[in-house]
Amino acid sequence: MIKVDSHSSTWRNIKAYIDERCATLSARTDALTLNWEETQQTRARIAELKALIGETQVEEVTFVSEDFELPN
């Protein structure tokens, strides 16, 4: 299991890319222009992207005031 900070810009960019890529690949399979082999390859790519997200445990970052020294 991979742990990530859901508020990091890196994670938001990765998640946005995966969501966009899955949508693009799904549209390809919906277009009915692919042969059987191409359809299976496209579905496998979608499955791999979704598995990446599924293997990721998104952790909410909590702020604990004792962790920081605040100026007076």
Residue pairs with C-beta under 8 A, 6 or more apart in sequence:
1 55
1 56
1 57
2 55
2 56
2 57
3 56
3 57
3 59
4 11
4 56
4 57
4 58
4 59
5 11
5 59
5 61
6 58
6 59
6 60
6 61
7 60
7 61
11 58
15 53
18 49
18 52
18 53
21 45
21 49
22 46
22 49
22 50
25 42
25 45
25 46
25 49
26 46
28 34
28 42
29 39
29 42
29 43
29 46
34 42
